[in-house]
Amino acid sequence: MKTPITPLMQKAQKLVIKIVFLVSLFVLSSSVAQVNSDAYVYAGQIMNLTSQPNDMEYELNQSVVVNKHILKKYYEFRTQGKPFFKYFAVDNASDSIQFDSIQLKKDMVRWKDKYKYLDSLFSENDIKLALNDNEPEKKWDTSHLIFNKNNYLVKWCTGFYCKNSISKAYYNYTKTHAYVWSSHIDNNRRYVDLYIFQKKEDDWLLIEKIEDVGW
């Protein structure tokens, strides 16, 4: 025989559901806040690595940028074997310009080795989620301590021609690793590097840097 549910029991059930909901909301909010806080940890490390000893100021894009164009090219290379680019060569036999297949084979081997850490630490789904991320553009908090504790002055800028830009962080499924894009202009050419961080207890340590991504 089933025990009848009394009004008091119904009230208790509603209270339990409410408590579980509030606890879940608190945990989710704490997680989001931690991710946002971590972004400044990555930015501080990248700024220290990309600044020059004699720099009096460090020009940084205030926007937390994304770089889906290069990420898409990497995803297509990883999932479809599509090369980042191809070189052309003159075929003397036919006196025509064709793809340099010999150079392409060398590049494919080089790219596979270059992105092996990214391949091993982030699943194809991790990369796909980053490509489908439509979160609105965010801006760095210019008053944050990380931007005010160095020997140089951070000079804020906006737009494509800012000398330095740092992206938001993208995580793997287990949240044990993150990667961040950083771009900088040198001799009128823009270079894009990718930094991979690993969580060790309460710290995020840089474990790999992929220079000049896409080349």
MODELLER restraints for C-alpha pairs under 7 A, 6 or more apart:
rsr = mdl.restraints
at = mdl.atoms
rsr.add(forms.Gaussian(group=physical.xy_distance, feature=features.Distance(at['CA:39:A'], at['CA:168:A']), mean=6.53, stdev=0.5))
rsr.add(forms.Gaussian(group=physical.xy_distance, feature=features.Distance(at['CA:39:A'], at['CA:169:A']), mean=6.24, stdev=0.5))
rsr.add(forms.Gaussian(group=physical.xy_distance, feature=features.Distance(at['CA:40:A'], at['CA:146:A']), mean=6.61, stdev=0.5))
rsr.add(forms.Gaussian(group=physical.xy_distance, feature=features.Distance(at['CA:43:A'], at['CA:166:A']), mean=6.74, stdev=0.5))
rsr.add(forms.Gaussian(group=physical.xy_distance, feature=features.Distance(at['CA:44:A'], at['CA:146:A']), mean=5.79, stdev=0.5))
rsr.add(forms.Gaussian(group=physical.xy_distance, feature=features.Distance(at['CA:51:A'], at['CA:58:A']), mean=6.83, stdev=0.5))
rsr.add(forms.Gaussian(group=physical.xy_distance, feature=features.Distance(at['CA:55:A'], at['CA:152:A']), mean=6.30, stdev=0.5))
rsr.add(forms.Gaussian(group=physical.xy_distance, feature=features.Distance(at['CA:56:A'], at['CA:152:A']), mean=4.81, stdev=0.5))
rsr.add(forms.Gaussian(group=physical.xy_distance, feature=features.Distance(at['CA:56:A'], at['CA:153:A']), mean=6.22, stdev=0.5))
rsr.add(forms.Gaussian(group=physical.xy_distance, feature=features.Distance(at['CA:57:A'], at['CA:152:A']), mean=4.76, stdev=0.5))
rsr.add(forms.Gaussian(group=physical.xy_distance, feature=features.Distance(at['CA:57:A'], at['CA:153:A']), mean=4.28, stdev=0.5))
rsr.add(forms.Gaussian(group=physical.xy_distance, feature=features.Distance(at['CA:57:A'], at['CA:154:A']), mean=5.47, stdev=0.5))
rsr.add(forms.Gaussian(group=physical.xy_distance, feature=features.Distance(at['CA:57:A'], at['CA:155:A']), mean=6.18, stdev=0.5))
rsr.add(forms.Gaussian(group=physical.xy_distance, feature=features.Distance(at['CA:58:A'], at['CA:152:A']), mean=6.48, stdev=0.5))
rsr.add(forms.Gaussian(group=physical.xy_distance, feature=features.Distance(at['CA:58:A'], at['CA:153:A']), mean=6.05, stdev=0.5))
rsr.add(forms.Gaussian(group=physical.xy_distance, feature=features.Distance(at['CA:58:A'], at['CA:154:A']), mean=4.73, stdev=0.5))
rsr.add(forms.Gaussian(group=physical.xy_distance, feature=features.Distance(at['CA:58:A'], at['CA:155:A']), mean=5.66, stdev=0.5))
rsr.add(forms.Gaussian(group=physical.xy_distance, feature=features.Distance(at['CA:59:A'], at['CA:154:A']), mean=5.91, stdev=0.5))
rsr.add(forms.Gaussian(group=physical.xy_distance, feature=features.Distance(at['CA:59:A'], at['CA:155:A']), mean=4.54, stdev=0.5))
rsr.add(forms.Gaussian(group=physical.xy_distance, feature=features.Distance(at['CA:59:A'], at['CA:156:A']), mean=5.82, stdev=0.5))
rsr.add(forms.Gaussian(group=physical.xy_distance, feature=features.Distance(at['CA:59:A'], at['CA:157:A']), mean=6.80, stdev=0.5))
rsr.add(forms.Gaussian(group=physical.xy_distance, feature=features.Distance(at['CA:59:A'], at['CA:162:A']), mean=6.83, stdev=0.5))
rsr.add(forms.Gaussian(group=physical.xy_distance, feature=features.Distance(at['CA:59:A'], at['CA:163:A']), mean=5.86, stdev=0.5))
rsr.add(forms.Gaussian(group=physical.xy_distance, feature=features.Distance(at['CA:59:A'], at['CA:164:A']), mean=6.01, stdev=0.5))
rsr.add(forms.Gaussian(group=physical.xy_distance, feature=features.Distance(at['CA:60:A'], at['CA:154:A']), mean=6.77, stdev=0.5))
rsr.add(forms.Gaussian(group=physical.xy_distance, feature=features.Distance(at['CA:60:A'], at['CA:155:A']), mean=6.17, stdev=0.5))
rsr.add(forms.Gaussian(group=physical.xy_distance, feature=features.Distance(at['CA:60:A'], at['CA:156:A']), mean=5.19, stdev=0.5))
rsr.add(forms.Gaussian(group=physical.xy_distance, feature=features.Distance(at['CA:60:A'], at['CA:157:A']), mean=6.01, stdev=0.5))
rsr.add(forms.Gaussian(group=physical.xy_distance, feature=features.Distance(at['CA:60:A'], at['CA:162:A']), mean=6.42, stdev=0.5))
rsr.add(forms.Gaussian(group=physical.xy_distance, feature=features.Distance(at['CA:60:A'], at['CA:163:A']), mean=6.55, stdev=0.5))
rsr.add(forms.Gaussian(group=physical.xy_distance, feature=features.Distance(at['CA:60:A'], at['CA:164:A']), mean=4.81, stdev=0.5))
rsr.add(forms.Gaussian(group=physical.xy_distance, feature=features.Distance(at['CA:60:A'], at['CA:165:A']), mean=5.67, stdev=0.5))
rsr.add(forms.Gaussian(group=physical.xy_distance, feature=features.Distance(at['CA:61:A'], at['CA:156:A']), mean=5.87, stdev=0.5))
rsr.add(forms.Gaussian(group=physical.xy_distance, feature=features.Distance(at['CA:61:A'], at['CA:157:A']), mean=4.87, stdev=0.5))
rsr.add(forms.Gaussian(group=physical.xy_distance, feature=features.Distance(at['CA:61:A'], at['CA:158:A']), mean=5.20, stdev=0.5))
rsr.add(forms.Gaussian(group=physical.xy_distance, feature=features.Distance(at['CA:61:A'], at['CA:162:A']), mean=5.63, stdev=0.5))
rsr.add(forms.Gaussian(group=physical.xy_distance, feature=features.Distance(at['CA:61:A'], at['CA:164:A']), mean=6.13, stdev=0.5))
rsr.add(forms.Gaussian(group=physical.xy_distance, feature=features.Distance(at['CA:61:A'], at['CA:165:A']), mean=5.02, stdev=0.5))
rsr.add(forms.Gaussian(group=physical.xy_distance, feature=features.Distance(at['CA:62:A'], at['CA:139:A']), mean=5.48, stdev=0.5))
rsr.add(forms.Gaussian(group=physical.xy_distance, feature=features.Distance(at['CA:62:A'], at['CA:140:A']), mean=5.49, stdev=0.5))
rsr.add(forms.Gaussian(group=physical.xy_distance, feature=features.Distance(at['CA:62:A'], at['CA:156:A']), mean=5.80, stdev=0.5))
rsr.add(forms.Gaussian(group=physical.xy_distance, feature=features.Distance(at['CA:62:A'], at['CA:157:A']), mean=5.94, stdev=0.5))
rsr.add(forms.Gaussian(group=physical.xy_distance, feature=features.Distance(at['CA:62:A'], at['CA:158:A']), mean=6.00, stdev=0.5))
rsr.add(forms.Gaussian(group=physical.xy_distance, feature=features.Distance(at['CA:63:A'], at['CA:138:A']), mean=5.98, stdev=0.5))
rsr.add(forms.Gaussian(group=physical.xy_distance, feature=features.Distance(at['CA:63:A'], at['CA:139:A']), mean=4.34, stdev=0.5))
rsr.add(forms.Gaussian(group=physical.xy_distance, feature=features.Distance(at['CA:63:A'], at['CA:140:A']), mean=6.25, stdev=0.5))
rsr.add(forms.Gaussian(group=physical.xy_distance, feature=features.Distance(at['CA:63:A'], at['CA:158:A']), mean=6.83, stdev=0.5))
rsr.add(forms.Gaussian(group=physical.xy_distance, feature=features.Distance(at['CA:64:A'], at['CA:137:A']), mean=6.72, stdev=0.5))
rsr.add(forms.Gaussian(group=physical.xy_distance, feature=features.Distance(at['CA:64:A'], at['CA:138:A']), mean=5.44, stdev=0.5))
rsr.add(forms.Gaussian(group=physical.xy_distance, feature=features.Distance(at['CA:64:A'], at['CA:139:A']), mean=5.29, stdev=0.5))
rsr.add(forms.Gaussian(group=physical.xy_distance, feature=features.Distance(at['CA:64:A'], at['CA:140:A']), mean=6.28, stdev=0.5))
rsr.add(forms.Gaussian(group=physical.xy_distance, feature=features.Distance(at['CA:64:A'], at['CA:166:A']), mean=6.13, stdev=0.5))
rsr.add(forms.Gaussian(group=physical.xy_distance, feature=features.Distance(at['CA:64:A'], at['CA:167:A']), mean=4.99, stdev=0.5))
rsr.add(forms.Gaussian(group=physical.xy_distance, feature=features.Distance(at['CA:64:A'], at['CA:168:A']), mean=5.67, stdev=0.5))
rsr.add(forms.Gaussian(group=physical.xy_distance, feature=features.Distance(at['CA:65:A'], at['CA:165:A']), mean=6.77, stdev=0.5))
rsr.add(forms.Gaussian(group=physical.xy_distance, feature=features.Distance(at['CA:65:A'], at['CA:166:A']), mean=6.15, stdev=0.5))
rsr.add(forms.Gaussian(group=physical.xy_distance, feature=features.Distance(at['CA:65:A'], at['CA:167:A']), mean=4.43, stdev=0.5))
rsr.add(forms.Gaussian(group=physical.xy_distance, feature=features.Distance(at['CA:65:A'], at['CA:168:A']), mean=6.55, stdev=0.5))
rsr.add(forms.Gaussian(group=physical.xy_distance, feature=features.Distance(at['CA:66:A'], at['CA:167:A']), mean=5.36, stdev=0.5))
rsr.add(forms.Gaussian(group=physical.xy_distance, feature=features.Distance(at['CA:66:A'], at['CA:168:A']), mean=6.79, stdev=0.5))
rsr.add(forms.Gaussian(group=physical.xy_distance, feature=features.Distance(at['CA:68:A'], at['CA:131:A']), mean=6.16, stdev=0.5))
rsr.add(forms.Gaussian(group=physical.xy_distance, feature=features.Distance(at['CA:70:A'], at['CA:214:A']), mean=6.57, stdev=0.5))
rsr.add(forms.Gaussian(group=physical.xy_distance, feature=features.Distance(at['CA:72:A'], at['CA:131:A']), mean=6.97, stdev=0.5))
rsr.add(forms.Gaussian(group=physical.xy_distance, feature=features.Distance(at['CA:73:A'], at['CA:84:A']), mean=6.10, stdev=0.5))
rsr.add(forms.Gaussian(group=physical.xy_distance, feature=features.Distance(at['CA:75:A'], at['CA:127:A']), mean=6.97, stdev=0.5))
rsr.add(forms.Gaussian(group=physical.xy_distance, feature=features.Distance(at['CA:76:A'], at['CA:82:A']), mean=5.59, stdev=0.5))
rsr.add(forms.Gaussian(group=physical.xy_distance, feature=features.Distance(at['CA:77:A'], at['CA:83:A']), mean=5.59, stdev=0.5))
rsr.add(forms.Gaussian(group=physical.xy_distance, feature=features.Distance(at['CA:77:A'], at['CA:84:A']), mean=6.78, stdev=0.5))
rsr.add(forms.Gaussian(group=physical.xy_distance, feature=features.Distance(at['CA:83:A'], at['CA:108:A']), mean=6.94, stdev=0.5))
rsr.add(forms.Gaussian(group=physical.xy_distance, feature=features.Distance(at['CA:84:A'], at['CA:214:A']), mean=6.01, stdev=0.5))
rsr.add(forms.Gaussian(group=physical.xy_distance, feature=features.Distance(at['CA:86:A'], at['CA:99:A']), mean=6.65, stdev=0.5))
rsr.add(forms.Gaussian(group=physical.xy_distance, feature=features.Distance(at['CA:86:A'], at['CA:104:A']), mean=6.38, stdev=0.5))
rsr.add(forms.Gaussian(group=physical.xy_distance, feature=features.Distance(at['CA:87:A'], at['CA:99:A']), mean=5.91, stdev=0.5))
rsr.add(forms.Gaussian(group=physical.xy_distance, feature=features.Distance(at['CA:87:A'], at['CA:100:A']), mean=5.49, stdev=0.5))
rsr.add(forms.Gaussian(group=physical.xy_distance, feature=features.Distance(at['CA:88:A'], at['CA:97:A']), mean=6.49, stdev=0.5))
rsr.add(forms.Gaussian(group=physical.xy_distance, feature=features.Distance(at['CA:88:A'], at['CA:98:A']), mean=5.52, stdev=0.5))
rsr.add(forms.Gaussian(group=physical.xy_distance, feature=features.Distance(at['CA:88:A'], at['CA:99:A']), mean=4.46, stdev=0.5))
rsr.add(forms.Gaussian(group=physical.xy_distance, feature=features.Distance(at['CA:88:A'], at['CA:100:A']), mean=5.10, stdev=0.5))
rsr.add(forms.Gaussian(group=physical.xy_distance, feature=features.Distance(at['CA:89:A'], at['CA:97:A']), mean=5.62, stdev=0.5))
rsr.add(forms.Gaussian(group=physical.xy_distance, feature=features.Distance(at['CA:89:A'], at['CA:98:A']), mean=5.52, stdev=0.5))
rsr.add(forms.Gaussian(group=physical.xy_distance, feature=features.Distance(at['CA:89:A'], at['CA:99:A']), mean=5.93, stdev=0.5))
rsr.add(forms.Gaussian(group=physical.xy_distance, feature=features.Distance(at['CA:89:A'], at['CA:100:A']), mean=5.15, stdev=0.5))
rsr.add(forms.Gaussian(group=physical.xy_distance, feature=features.Distance(at['CA:90:A'], at['CA:96:A']), mean=5.71, stdev=0.5))
rsr.add(forms.Gaussian(group=physical.xy_distance, feature=features.Distance(at['CA:90:A'], at['CA:97:A']), mean=4.49, stdev=0.5))
rsr.add(forms.Gaussian(group=physical.xy_distance, feature=features.Distance(at['CA:90:A'], at['CA:98:A']), mean=6.23, stdev=0.5))
rsr.add(forms.Gaussian(group=physical.xy_distance, feature=features.Distance(at['CA:91:A'], at['CA:97:A']), mean=5.94, stdev=0.5))
rsr.add(forms.Gaussian(group=physical.xy_distance, feature=features.Distance(at['CA:91:A'], at['CA:98:A']), mean=6.56, stdev=0.5))
rsr.add(forms.Gaussian(group=physical.xy_distance, feature=features.Distance(at['CA:122:A'], at['CA:172:A']), mean=5.38, stdev=0.5))
rsr.add(forms.Gaussian(group=physical.xy_distance, feature=features.Distance(at['CA:126:A'], at['CA:172:A']), mean=5.64, stdev=0.5))
rsr.add(forms.Gaussian(group=physical.xy_distance, feature=features.Distance(at['CA:126:A'], at['CA:173:A']), mean=6.61, stdev=0.5))
rsr.add(forms.Gaussian(group=physical.xy_distance, feature=features.Distance(at['CA:130:A'], at['CA:170:A']), mean=6.71, stdev=0.5))
rsr.add(forms.Gaussian(group=physical.xy_distance, feature=features.Distance(at['CA:147:A'], at['CA:154:A']), mean=6.52, stdev=0.5))
rsr.add(forms.Gaussian(group=physical.xy_distance, feature=features.Distance(at['CA:163:A'], at['CA:184:A']), mean=5.24, stdev=0.5))
rsr.add(forms.Gaussian(group=physical.xy_distance, feature=features.Distance(at['CA:163:A'], at['CA:185:A']), mean=5.09, stdev=0.5))
rsr.add(forms.Gaussian(group=physical.xy_distance, feature=features.Distance(at['CA:164:A'], at['CA:183:A']), mean=5.62, stdev=0.5))
rsr.add(forms.Gaussian(group=physical.xy_distance, feature=features.Distance(at['CA:164:A'], at['CA:184:A']), mean=4.42, stdev=0.5))
rsr.add(forms.Gaussian(group=physical.xy_distance, feature=features.Distance(at['CA:164:A'], at['CA:185:A']), mean=6.81, stdev=0.5))
rsr.add(forms.Gaussian(group=physical.xy_distance, feature=features.Distance(at['CA:165:A'], at['CA:182:A']), mean=5.62, stdev=0.5))
rsr.add(forms.Gaussian(group=physical.xy_distance, feature=features.Distance(at['CA:165:A'], at['CA:183:A']), mean=5.21, stdev=0.5))
rsr.add(forms.Gaussian(group=physical.xy_distance, feature=features.Distance(at['CA:165:A'], at['CA:184:A']), mean=6.54, stdev=0.5))
rsr.add(forms.Gaussian(group=physical.xy_distance, feature=features.Distance(at['CA:166:A'], at['CA:181:A']), mean=5.86, stdev=0.5))
rsr.add(forms.Gaussian(group=physical.xy_distance, feature=features.Distance(at['CA:166:A'], at['CA:182:A']), mean=4.53, stdev=0.5))
rsr.add(forms.Gaussian(group=physical.xy_distance, feature=features.Distance(at['CA:166:A'], at['CA:183:A']), mean=6.64, stdev=0.5))
rsr.add(forms.Gaussian(group=physical.xy_distance, feature=features.Distance(at['CA:167:A'], at['CA:180:A']), mean=5.77, stdev=0.5))
rsr.add(forms.Gaussian(group=physical.xy_distance, feature=features.Distance(at['CA:167:A'], at['CA:181:A']), mean=5.10, stdev=0.5))
rsr.add(forms.Gaussian(group=physical.xy_distance, feature=features.Distance(at['CA:167:A'], at['CA:182:A']), mean=6.32, stdev=0.5))
rsr.add(forms.Gaussian(group=physical.xy_distance, feature=features.Distance(at['CA:168:A'], at['CA:180:A']), mean=6.30, stdev=0.5))
rsr.add(forms.Gaussian(group=physical.xy_distance, feature=features.Distance(at['CA:169:A'], at['CA:178:A']), mean=6.11, stdev=0.5))
rsr.add(forms.Gaussian(group=physical.xy_distance, feature=features.Distance(at['CA:169:A'], at['CA:179:A']), mean=5.69, stdev=0.5))
rsr.add(forms.Gaussian(group=physical.xy_distance, feature=features.Distance(at['CA:169:A'], at['CA:180:A']), mean=4.91, stdev=0.5))
rsr.add(forms.Gaussian(group=physical.xy_distance, feature=features.Distance(at['CA:170:A'], at['CA:178:A']), mean=5.35, stdev=0.5))
rsr.add(forms.Gaussian(group=physical.xy_distance, feature=features.Distance(at['CA:170:A'], at['CA:179:A']), mean=5.43, stdev=0.5))
rsr.add(forms.Gaussian(group=physical.xy_distance, feature=features.Distance(at['CA:170:A'], at['CA:180:A']), mean=6.60, stdev=0.5))
rsr.add(forms.Gaussian(group=physical.xy_distance, feature=features.Distance(at['CA:171:A'], at['CA:177:A']), mean=5.79, stdev=0.5))
rsr.add(forms.Gaussian(group=physical.xy_distance, feature=features.Distance(at['CA:171:A'], at['CA:178:A']), mean=4.34, stdev=0.5))
rsr.add(forms.Gaussian(group=physical.xy_distance, feature=features.Distance(at['CA:171:A'], at['CA:179:A']), mean=6.64, stdev=0.5))
rsr.add(forms.Gaussian(group=physical.xy_distance, feature=features.Distance(at['CA:172:A'], at['CA:178:A']), mean=6.46, stdev=0.5))
rsr.add(forms.Gaussian(group=physical.xy_distance, feature=features.Distance(at['CA:176:A'], at['CA:198:A']), mean=5.89, stdev=0.5))
rsr.add(forms.Gaussian(group=physical.xy_distance, feature=features.Distance(at['CA:176:A'], at['CA:199:A']), mean=5.25, stdev=0.5))
rsr.add(forms.Gaussian(group=physical.xy_distance, feature=features.Distance(at['CA:177:A'], at['CA:197:A']), mean=5.54, stdev=0.5))
rsr.add(forms.Gaussian(group=physical.xy_distance, feature=features.Distance(at['CA:177:A'], at['CA:198:A']), mean=4.55, stdev=0.5))
rsr.add(forms.Gaussian(group=physical.xy_distance, feature=features.Distance(at['CA:177:A'], at['CA:199:A']), mean=6.19, stdev=0.5))
rsr.add(forms.Gaussian(group=physical.xy_distance, feature=features.Distance(at['CA:178:A'], at['CA:196:A']), mean=5.75, stdev=0.5))
rsr.add(forms.Gaussian(group=physical.xy_distance, feature=features.Distance(at['CA:178:A'], at['CA:197:A']), mean=5.17, stdev=0.5))
rsr.add(forms.Gaussian(group=physical.xy_distance, feature=features.Distance(at['CA:178:A'], at['CA:198:A']), mean=6.61, stdev=0.5))
rsr.add(forms.Gaussian(group=physical.xy_distance, feature=features.Distance(at['CA:179:A'], at['CA:194:A']), mean=6.68, stdev=0.5))
rsr.add(forms.Gaussian(group=physical.xy_distance, feature=features.Distance(at['CA:179:A'], at['CA:195:A']), mean=5.44, stdev=0.5))
rsr.add(forms.Gaussian(group=physical.xy_distance, feature=features.Distance(at['CA:179:A'], at['CA:196:A']), mean=4.38, stdev=0.5))
rsr.add(forms.Gaussian(group=physical.xy_distance, feature=features.Distance(at['CA:179:A'], at['CA:197:A']), mean=6.11, stdev=0.5))
rsr.add(forms.Gaussian(group=physical.xy_distance, feature=features.Distance(at['CA:180:A'], at['CA:194:A']), mean=5.76, stdev=0.5))
rsr.add(forms.Gaussian(group=physical.xy_distance, feature=features.Distance(at['CA:180:A'], at['CA:195:A']), mean=5.28, stdev=0.5))
rsr.add(forms.Gaussian(group=physical.xy_distance, feature=features.Distance(at['CA:180:A'], at['CA:196:A']), mean=6.65, stdev=0.5))
rsr.add(forms.Gaussian(group=physical.xy_distance, feature=features.Distance(at['CA:181:A'], at['CA:192:A']), mean=6.95, stdev=0.5))
rsr.add(forms.Gaussian(group=physical.xy_distance, feature=features.Distance(at['CA:181:A'], at['CA:193:A']), mean=5.95, stdev=0.5))
rsr.add(forms.Gaussian(group=physical.xy_distance, feature=features.Distance(at['CA:181:A'], at['CA:194:A']), mean=4.69, stdev=0.5))
rsr.add(forms.Gaussian(group=physical.xy_distance, feature=features.Distance(at['CA:181:A'], at['CA:195:A']), mean=6.46, stdev=0.5))
rsr.add(forms.Gaussian(group=physical.xy_distance, feature=features.Distance(at['CA:182:A'], at['CA:192:A']), mean=5.77, stdev=0.5))
rsr.add(forms.Gaussian(group=physical.xy_distance, feature=features.Distance(at['CA:182:A'], at['CA:193:A']), mean=5.29, stdev=0.5))
rsr.add(forms.Gaussian(group=physical.xy_distance, feature=features.Distance(at['CA:182:A'], at['CA:194:A']), mean=6.22, stdev=0.5))
rsr.add(forms.Gaussian(group=physical.xy_distance, feature=features.Distance(at['CA:183:A'], at['CA:190:A']), mean=6.67, stdev=0.5))
rsr.add(forms.Gaussian(group=physical.xy_distance, feature=features.Distance(at['CA:183:A'], at['CA:191:A']), mean=5.46, stdev=0.5))
rsr.add(forms.Gaussian(group=physical.xy_distance, feature=features.Distance(at['CA:183:A'], at['CA:192:A']), mean=4.27, stdev=0.5))
rsr.add(forms.Gaussian(group=physical.xy_distance, feature=features.Distance(at['CA:183:A'], at['CA:193:A']), mean=6.13, stdev=0.5))
rsr.add(forms.Gaussian(group=physical.xy_distance, feature=features.Distance(at['CA:184:A'], at['CA:190:A']), mean=5.57, stdev=0.5))
rsr.add(forms.Gaussian(group=physical.xy_distance, feature=features.Distance(at['CA:184:A'], at['CA:191:A']), mean=5.44, stdev=0.5))
rsr.add(forms.Gaussian(group=physical.xy_distance, feature=features.Distance(at['CA:184:A'], at['CA:192:A']), mean=6.67, stdev=0.5))
rsr.add(forms.Gaussian(group=physical.xy_distance, feature=features.Distance(at['CA:185:A'], at['CA:191:A']), mean=6.19, stdev=0.5))
rsr.add(forms.Gaussian(group=physical.xy_distance, feature=features.Distance(at['CA:191:A'], at['CA:212:A']), mean=5.47, stdev=0.5))
rsr.add(forms.Gaussian(group=physical.xy_distance, feature=features.Distance(at['CA:192:A'], at['CA:211:A']), mean=6.90, stdev=0.5))
rsr.add(forms.Gaussian(group=physical.xy_distance, feature=features.Distance(at['CA:192:A'], at['CA:212:A']), mean=5.02, stdev=0.5))
rsr.add(forms.Gaussian(group=physical.xy_distance, feature=features.Distance(at['CA:192:A'], at['CA:213:A']), mean=5.61, stdev=0.5))
rsr.add(forms.Gaussian(group=physical.xy_distance, feature=features.Distance(at['CA:193:A'], at['CA:210:A']), mean=5.64, stdev=0.5))
rsr.add(forms.Gaussian(group=physical.xy_distance, feature=features.Distance(at['CA:193:A'], at['CA:211:A']), mean=4.55, stdev=0.5))
rsr.add(forms.Gaussian(group=physical.xy_distance, feature=features.Distance(at['CA:193:A'], at['CA:212:A']), mean=5.13, stdev=0.5))
rsr.add(forms.Gaussian(group=physical.xy_distance, feature=features.Distance(at['CA:193:A'], at['CA:213:A']), mean=5.60, stdev=0.5))
rsr.add(forms.Gaussian(group=physical.xy_distance, feature=features.Distance(at['CA:194:A'], at['CA:209:A']), mean=5.72, stdev=0.5))
rsr.add(forms.Gaussian(group=physical.xy_distance, feature=features.Distance(at['CA:194:A'], at['CA:210:A']), mean=5.03, stdev=0.5))
rsr.add(forms.Gaussian(group=physical.xy_distance, feature=features.Distance(at['CA:194:A'], at['CA:211:A']), mean=6.52, stdev=0.5))
rsr.add(forms.Gaussian(group=physical.xy_distance, feature=features.Distance(at['CA:194:A'], at['CA:213:A']), mean=6.86, stdev=0.5))
rsr.add(forms.Gaussian(group=physical.xy_distance, feature=features.Distance(at['CA:195:A'], at['CA:206:A']), mean=6.99, stdev=0.5))
rsr.add(forms.Gaussian(group=physical.xy_distance, feature=features.Distance(at['CA:195:A'], at['CA:208:A']), mean=5.96, stdev=0.5))
rsr.add(forms.Gaussian(group=physical.xy_distance, feature=features.Distance(at['CA:195:A'], at['CA:209:A']), mean=4.60, stdev=0.5))
rsr.add(forms.Gaussian(group=physical.xy_distance, feature=features.Distance(at['CA:195:A'], at['CA:210:A']), mean=6.42, stdev=0.5))
rsr.add(forms.Gaussian(group=physical.xy_distance, feature=features.Distance(at['CA:196:A'], at['CA:206:A']), mean=5.95, stdev=0.5))
rsr.add(forms.Gaussian(group=physical.xy_distance, feature=features.Distance(at['CA:196:A'], at['CA:207:A']), mean=5.92, stdev=0.5))
rsr.add(forms.Gaussian(group=physical.xy_distance, feature=features.Distance(at['CA:196:A'], at['CA:208:A']), mean=5.13, stdev=0.5))
rsr.add(forms.Gaussian(group=physical.xy_distance, feature=features.Distance(at['CA:196:A'], at['CA:209:A']), mean=6.29, stdev=0.5))
rsr.add(forms.Gaussian(group=physical.xy_distance, feature=features.Distance(at['CA:197:A'], at['CA:204:A']), mean=5.93, stdev=0.5))
rsr.add(forms.Gaussian(group=physical.xy_distance, feature=features.Distance(at['CA:197:A'], at['CA:205:A']), mean=5.27, stdev=0.5))
rsr.add(forms.Gaussian(group=physical.xy_distance, feature=features.Distance(at['CA:197:A'], at['CA:206:A']), mean=4.40, stdev=0.5))
rsr.add(forms.Gaussian(group=physical.xy_distance, feature=features.Distance(at['CA:197:A'], at['CA:207:A']), mean=5.62, stdev=0.5))
rsr.add(forms.Gaussian(group=physical.xy_distance, feature=features.Distance(at['CA:198:A'], at['CA:204:A']), mean=5.46, stdev=0.5))
rsr.add(forms.Gaussian(group=physical.xy_distance, feature=features.Distance(at['CA:198:A'], at['CA:205:A']), mean=5.29, stdev=0.5))
rsr.add(forms.Gaussian(group=physical.xy_distance, feature=features.Distance(at['CA:198:A'], at['CA:206:A']), mean=6.44, stdev=0.5))
rsr.add(forms.Gaussian(group=physical.xy_distance, feature=features.Distance(at['CA:198:A'], at['CA:207:A']), mean=6.53, stdev=0.5))
rsr.add(forms.Gaussian(group=physical.xy_distance, feature=features.Distance(at['CA:199:A'], at['CA:205:A']), mean=6.32, stdev=0.5))
